[in-house]
Amino acid sequence: MAVRIRLKREGTRNCPFYRVVVTDRRHPRDGRFIEIVGRYNPRSRESDFSVELSRVEYWLGVGAQPSQTVRDLIKKARGRQQDQVSSVA
């Protein structure tokens, strides 16, 4: 089974938001999924997304391939996590 981490579109017409899901690559974009690992709202401010990095790391470790958009979101989430750690210390 080839597993992908990608966006699943939800919301209404002209007002989409997305869930970051782990799914079999053969399933349609908005079809079945294995697990929800985050959310993303492109219409809101830039920081309106969240990703469970521990679950993403698990799925990447077992061979899941992220889409390009999800890859960029993961990079932003990791950077934000590093900023929070350095500001606390």
C-alpha positions in Angstrom: 0.0 0.0 0.0 1.5 3.3 -1.1 0.7 5.9 1.6 0.5 9.7 1.0 0.1 12.6 3.4 -2.0 15.2 1.6 -4.8 17.7 1.9 -8.5 16.7 1.9 -10.8 19.6 0.9 -13.8 20.5 3.1 -15.9 23.5 3.6 -18.4 25.2 1.3 -18.1 26.5 -2.2 -15.7 29.5 -2.3 -14.8 29.0 1.3 -12.6 25.9 1.5 -10.5 24.6 4.4 -8.4 21.5 4.4 -7.6 18.6 6.7 -4.1 17.0 6.5 -4.8 13.3 6.1 -2.8 10.1 5.7 -4.4 8.1 2.8 -3.7 5.4 0.2 -2.5 7.2 -2.9 -5.1 5.3 -5.0 -8.1 6.9 -3.1 -9.6 10.1 -4.4 -8.7 13.4 -2.9 -11.8 13.7 -0.7 -12.2 9.9 -0.3 -11.3 7.5 2.5 -8.3 8.2 4.7 -6.4 6.4 7.4 -5.8 9.2 9.9 -6.3 13.0 10.3 -3.0 14.6 11.3 -3.8 18.3 11.0 -5.8 21.1 9.5 -5.1 24.1 7.2 -7.3 27.2 6.4 -5.7 29.2 3.5 -8.4 31.9 3.7 -7.5 32.9 7.3 -4.3 34.4 8.5 -1.1 32.7 7.6 -0.6 31.0 11.0 -4.0 29.2 10.9 -2.8 25.6 10.5 -1.8 22.9 12.8 0.0 19.6 12.3 0.6 16.8 14.8 4.3 16.5 14.2 4.7 13.3 16.2 2.1 11.5 14.0 3.6 13.0 10.8 7.1 11.8 11.9 5.7 8.3 12.5 4.1 8.1 9.0 7.2 9.5 7.3 9.2 6.8 9.2 7.0 4.0 7.8 7.4 5.3 4.3 4.5 7.8 3.7 5.2 10.4 1.0 3.9 14.0 1.6 2.5 16.1 -1.2 4.5 19.3 -1.9 2.0 21.6 -0.1 2.0 19.3 3.0 5.8 19.2 2.9 5.9 23.0 3.0 3.3 23.1 5.9 5.5 20.6 7.8 8.5 22.8 7.4 6.6 25.8 8.7 5.3 23.8 11.7 8.8 22.6 12.5 10.2 26.1 12.3 7.4 27.4 14.5 8.1 24.6 17.1 11.8 25.6 17.1 10.9 29.2 17.7 8.7 28.3 20.7 11.4 26.1 22.2 14.0 28.8 21.9 11.8 31.6 23.3 11.0 29.5 26.4 14.6 28.6 27.1 
